[in-house]
Amino acid sequence: MRTIHNIHNKIGALNLFRVISVNVNGIRAAARKGFFEWLSTMEPDVVCIQETRAQHHQLTDPCFAPDGYHCYYEDAVRKGYSGVAIYSRHRPDAVVRGFGVAEFDDEGRYLELRLGKLRIVSLYLPSGSSGEARQESKFRFLDAFVPHLDSLKQSGAEYILCGDWNIAHKEIDLRNWRANRTNSGFLPEERQWLDELFGTHDFVDAFRTVNSEPDQYTWWSNRGRAWEKNVGWRIDYHIITSALADRVRCADIYKARRFSDHAPLTIDYDLELGGKQAGSSHAPRATDAA
């Protein structure tokens, strides 16, 4: 197993490009728990955040625009709900907000930065755990997202789609898999959708290219001492185009401190990305080139 230690991004001859993804379950709450102090020690190139649960205008503290990054937020129309963000050391060529389906774009679930031939997405799939209506919404998202994934493949660019996908793929990806076979997040239809994503559509689960071990989870219920007992689910992913599979160098799920009910997932890629880096924490919040 190859994991990440707290080291500088550039090691030897490698050009390590560090990408962190985390569902913060409220970015202001995560800030109070020390998330941004930890983030500053990691020196990521890109940070993908899900479930910000805030409107951008409410985030007035400088911590929400870390120094040295271009920072973008995509909020839900509904206040205190959903929302995604991306911080990038590299100035993007363009910023894409939403994937063209109003039901989900209004919920702030998709944000894409275009960095030359590399594209990075912060993605937050719906959860169906609160009831049948939300599960139906989740299934609509899965159906609507397939044509978009096909268009990404056809673009010729390489993609890293980071986020909370709210699906555990295989039995190895959650502790109590037998008891959850009829629960949202491990339904046969959801797992089959991921089978097709990694099969027919030729995307790759980046974490599993370097770590095939059990008990690797990114989310834990707040009930029954699940965190303490490591009774979790692996539902947060970097899902990448297949050409990037041999570029994954190491991966780590950070558990030393708890900022959310999810843990940050950090993956280092052997990539060299040209272009201008950020010199200010106050990059514009734009829909095109920033």
C-alpha positions as CSV (number, residue, x, y, z in Angstrom):
1,M,0.0,0.0,0.0
2,R,1.3,3.4,-0.9
3,T,0.1,6.3,1.3
4,I,0.8,10.0,1.6
5,H,3.0,11.5,4.3
6,N,3.1,15.2,5.1
7,I,5.8,16.0,2.6
8,H,6.4,18.7,-0.1
9,N,4.6,18.1,-3.4
10,K,7.9,17.9,-5.4
11,I,10.0,14.8,-4.7
12,G,13.0,13.9,-6.8
13,A,12.3,13.7,-10.5
14,L,8.5,13.3,-10.0
15,N,6.1,16.1,-10.6
16,L,3.6,15.3,-7.9
17,F,0.3,17.0,-8.5
18,R,-1.7,16.7,-5.2
19,V,-5.5,16.7,-5.3
20,I,-7.7,16.6,-2.1
21,S,-11.4,15.8,-2.1
22,V,-13.6,16.2,1.0
23,N,-17.2,16.5,1.9
24,V,-17.0,19.0,4.8
25,N,-20.7,18.7,5.8
26,G,-20.8,22.5,6.3
27,I,-17.7,24.5,5.4
28,R,-18.1,26.9,8.3
29,A,-18.4,24.0,10.8
30,A,-15.3,22.3,9.3
31,A,-13.4,25.6,9.6
32,R,-14.2,25.7,13.3
33,K,-12.8,22.2,13.7
34,G,-9.4,23.1,12.1
35,F,-9.9,22.1,8.5
36,F,-8.1,25.0,7.0
37,E,-5.1,24.8,9.4
38,W,-4.7,21.1,8.3
39,L,-5.2,22.0,4.7
40,S,-2.3,24.5,4.8
41,T,0.1,21.8,5.9
42,M,-0.8,19.6,2.9
43,E,0.2,21.9,0.1
44,P,-2.3,20.6,-2.4
45,D,-2.5,21.8,-6.0
46,V,-6.2,21.4,-6.1
47,V,-8.9,21.0,-3.4
48,C,-12.4,19.8,-4.2
49,I,-15.0,20.5,-1.5
50,Q,-18.5,19.2,-1.3
51,E,-21.5,20.1,0.9
52,T,-20.4,23.6,1.7
53,R,-23.9,24.4,2.9
54,A,-23.4,28.1,2.7
55,Q,-23.8,31.0,0.2
56,H,-20.6,32.4,-1.1
57,H,-21.4,35.9,0.2
58,Q,-21.6,34.5,3.8
59,L,-18.0,33.3,3.7
60,T,-16.4,36.5,4.7
61,D,-13.5,35.1,6.7
62,P,-10.2,35.0,4.8
63,C,-9.8,31.3,5.5
64,F,-12.4,30.6,2.9
65,A,-10.2,32.0,0.2
66,P,-6.8,30.4,1.1
67,D,-3.7,32.4,0.1
68,G,-2.2,31.2,-3.1
69,Y,-5.3,29.7,-4.6
70,H,-7.9,30.7,-7.1
71,C,-11.2,29.9,-5.3
72,Y,-14.5,29.1,-6.8
73,Y,-17.8,28.3,-5.1
74,E,-21.0,26.9,-6.7
75,D,-23.9,27.3,-4.3
76,A,-27.3,25.7,-4.1
77,V,-30.3,28.0,-4.7
78,R,-31.6,26.7,-1.4
79,K,-29.8,28.3,1.5
80,G,-27.8,26.0,3.8
81,Y,-27.9,23.1,1.4
82,S,-25.5,21.2,-0.8
83,G,-22.9,23.3,-2.7
84,V,-19.4,22.6,-4.0
85,A,-16.1,24.4,-4.3
86,I,-12.7,24.1,-5.9
87,Y,-9.4,25.8,-4.9
88,S,-6.6,25.7,-7.5
89,R,-3.0,26.9,-7.4
90,H,-3.3,27.1,-11.2
91,R,-5.4,29.7,-13.0
92,P,-8.0,27.8,-14.9
93,D,-8.7,28.4,-18.6
94,A,-12.4,28.2,-17.9
95,V,-14.8,27.4,-15.1
96,V,-17.9,25.3,-15.8
97,R,-20.9,25.5,-13.4
98,G,-23.3,22.7,-13.6
99,F,-23.7,20.0,-16.2
100,G,-26.9,21.2,-17.9
101,V,-29.7,19.6,-15.8
102,A,-31.6,22.3,-13.9
103,E,-32.9,20.0,-11.2
104,F,-29.3,19.3,-10.0
105,D,-27.5,22.4,-11.1
106,D,-29.9,24.4,-8.8
107,E,-28.6,22.2,-6.0
108,G,-25.0,23.2,-6.5
109,R,-23.7,19.7,-7.3
110,Y,-21.1,20.2,-10.2
111,L,-18.2,22.5,-10.6
112,E,-15.4,22.0,-13.2
113,L,-12.1,23.7,-13.7
114,R,-10.3,23.4,-17.1
115,L,-6.6,23.5,-16.8
116,G,-5.3,22.9,-20.3
117,K,-5.9,19.2,-21.2
118,L,-6.6,18.4,-17.5
119,R,-10.1,19.0,-16.2
120,I,-11.0,18.7,-12.5
121,V,-14.5,18.4,-11.2
122,S,-16.0,18.7,-7.7
123,L,-19.1,16.6,-7.6
124,Y,-21.7,15.9,-5.0
125,L,-24.3,13.2,-5.9
126,P,-27.7,13.2,-4.1
127,S,-28.2,10.9,-1.2
128,G,-31.3,8.7,-1.2
129,S,-31.1,7.8,2.5
130,S,-33.8,10.2,3.7
131,G,-36.6,8.5,1.8
132,E,-38.1,7.3,-1.4
133,A,-38.4,10.7,-3.0
134,R,-34.7,11.5,-2.6
135,Q,-33.8,8.0,-3.9
136,E,-35.8,8.7,-7.0
137,S,-34.0,12.0,-7.4
138,K,-30.7,10.1,-7.0
139,F,-31.7,7.7,-9.8
140,R,-32.7,10.6,-12.0
141,F,-29.2,12.1,-11.4
142,L,-27.5,8.8,-12.4
143,D,-29.6,8.6,-15.6
144,A,-28.9,12.2,-16.5
145,F,-25.2,12.0,-15.7
146,V,-24.4,9.2,-18.1
147,P,-24.7,11.3,-21.3
148,H,-22.5,14.0,-19.6
149,L,-19.8,11.4,-18.8
150,D,-19.9,10.2,-22.4
151,S,-19.4,13.8,-23.5
152,L,-16.4,14.2,-21.2
153,K,-14.8,11.1,-22.7
154,Q,-15.4,12.4,-26.2
155,S,-13.8,15.8,-25.4
156,G,-10.3,14.4,-25.6
157,A,-9.4,15.9,-22.2
158,E,-8.3,14.0,-19.1
159,Y,-10.6,14.2,-16.1
160,I,-10.4,13.8,-12.4
161,L,-13.9,13.7,-11.0
162,C,-13.6,14.2,-7.2
163,G,-16.4,14.0,-4.7
164,D,-19.0,12.3,-2.6
165,W,-20.6,9.8,-5.0
166,N,-22.8,8.4,-2.2
167,I,-22.4,4.8,-3.5
168,A,-20.1,2.1,-2.1
169,H,-19.1,0.0,-5.1
170,K,-18.2,-3.4,-3.7
171,E,-18.5,-5.5,-0.6
172,I,-15.0,-4.4,0.4
173,D,-16.1,-0.8,0.4
174,L,-18.3,-0.9,3.5
175,R,-18.0,-2.8,6.8
176,N,-21.6,-4.1,7.2
177,W,-22.4,-4.9,3.5
178,R,-24.8,-7.7,4.2
179,A,-27.1,-5.5,6.3
180,N,-27.0,-2.7,3.7
181,R,-27.9,-4.5,0.5
182,T,-31.4,-2.9,0.5
183,N,-30.2,0.5,1.7
184,S,-29.5,3.6,-0.4
185,G,-25.8,3.8,-1.2
186,F,-25.4,0.0,-1.7
187,L,-28.5,-0.9,-3.8
188,P,-27.9,-3.3,-6.7
189,E,-28.9,-0.6,-9.2
190,E,-26.4,1.9,-7.8
191,R,-23.6,-0.7,-7.7
192,Q,-24.4,-1.7,-11.3
193,W,-24.2,1.9,-12.4
194,L,-20.6,2.1,-11.0
195,D,-19.8,-1.3,-12.7
196,E,-20.8,0.3,-16.0
197,L,-18.9,3.5,-15.2
198,F,-15.7,1.5,-14.6
199,G,-16.5,-1.0,-17.4
200,T,-18.4,0.3,-20.5
201,H,-17.5,3.9,-19.9
202,D,-13.8,3.1,-19.1
203,F,-13.4,5.3,-16.1
204,V,-11.1,4.3,-13.2
205,D,-11.3,4.3,-9.4
206,A,-8.0,6.1,-8.7
207,F,-7.8,5.0,-5.1
208,R,-8.0,1.3,-6.0
209,T,-5.1,1.5,-8.4
210,V,-2.8,1.8,-5.4
211,N,-4.8,0.4,-2.5
212,S,-6.7,-2.9,-2.7
213,E,-6.9,-3.4,1.1
214,P,-10.2,-3.7,3.1
215,D,-11.3,-1.3,5.8
216,Q,-10.6,1.8,3.8
217,Y,-13.5,4.0,4.4
218,T,-14.3,7.8,3.9
219,W,-17.6,8.1,5.7
220,W,-18.9,7.0,9.1
221,S,-22.3,7.4,10.7
222,N,-22.5,9.6,13.8
223,R,-24.4,6.8,15.5
224,G,-23.1,3.8,17.5
225,R,-19.4,4.8,17.8
226,A,-19.0,4.0,14.1
227,W,-15.9,6.3,13.7
228,E,-14.2,4.8,16.7
229,K,-14.9,1.2,15.5
230,N,-14.2,2.0,11.9
231,V,-17.6,0.9,10.8
232,G,-17.6,2.9,7.6
233,W,-18.3,3.3,3.9
234,R,-16.0,4.3,1.1
235,I,-18.3,6.6,-0.9
236,D,-15.8,9.4,-1.7
237,Y,-13.7,8.9,-4.9
238,H,-11.3,10.3,-7.4
239,I,-12.8,8.8,-10.6
240,I,-10.4,9.4,-13.5
241,T,-10.2,8.8,-17.3
242,S,-8.2,5.7,-18.0
243,A,-5.1,7.5,-19.4
244,L,-4.4,8.8,-15.9
245,A,-4.5,5.4,-14.3
246,D,-0.7,4.9,-14.5
247,R,-0.2,8.5,-13.2
248,V,-1.6,7.7,-9.7
249,R,1.3,7.5,-7.2
250,C,-0.1,7.4,-3.7
251,A,-3.4,7.8,-1.9
252,D,-4.4,8.6,1.7
253,I,-7.6,8.8,3.8
254,Y,-6.8,11.2,6.6
255,K,-8.3,10.1,9.9
256,A,-6.0,11.7,12.6
257,R,-8.5,14.5,13.1
258,R,-12.2,14.7,12.3
259,F,-13.5,17.8,10.4
260,S,-16.7,16.2,9.2
261,D,-18.5,12.8,9.0
262,H,-16.3,12.3,5.9
263,A,-12.5,12.1,5.8
264,P,-10.4,13.9,3.3
265,L,-9.1,11.8,0.4
266,T,-5.8,12.8,-0.9
267,I,-4.2,11.4,-4.1
268,D,-0.9,12.4,-5.7
269,Y,-0.5,12.1,-9.5
270,D,2.7,12.2,-11.5
271,L,1.6,15.2,-13.6
272,E,3.3,18.4,-14.6
273,L,0.8,21.2,-15.2
274,G,1.9,24.3,-16.9
275,G,0.2,27.7,-16.6
276,K,0.0,30.6,-14.2
277,Q,-0.2,29.8,-10.5
278,A,-2.2,31.9,-8.1
279,G,-0.6,34.8,-6.4
280,S,-3.6,36.0,-4.4
281,S,-6.3,34.4,-2.4
282,H,-8.9,36.7,-4.0
283,A,-9.3,35.3,-7.4
284,P,-12.5,36.3,-9.2
285,R,-15.6,34.2,-8.9
286,A,-16.3,33.8,-12.6
287,T,-18.0,31.5,-15.1
288,D,-15.3,31.8,-17.7
289,A,-11.5,32.2,-17.6
290,A,-10.3,33.7,-14.3
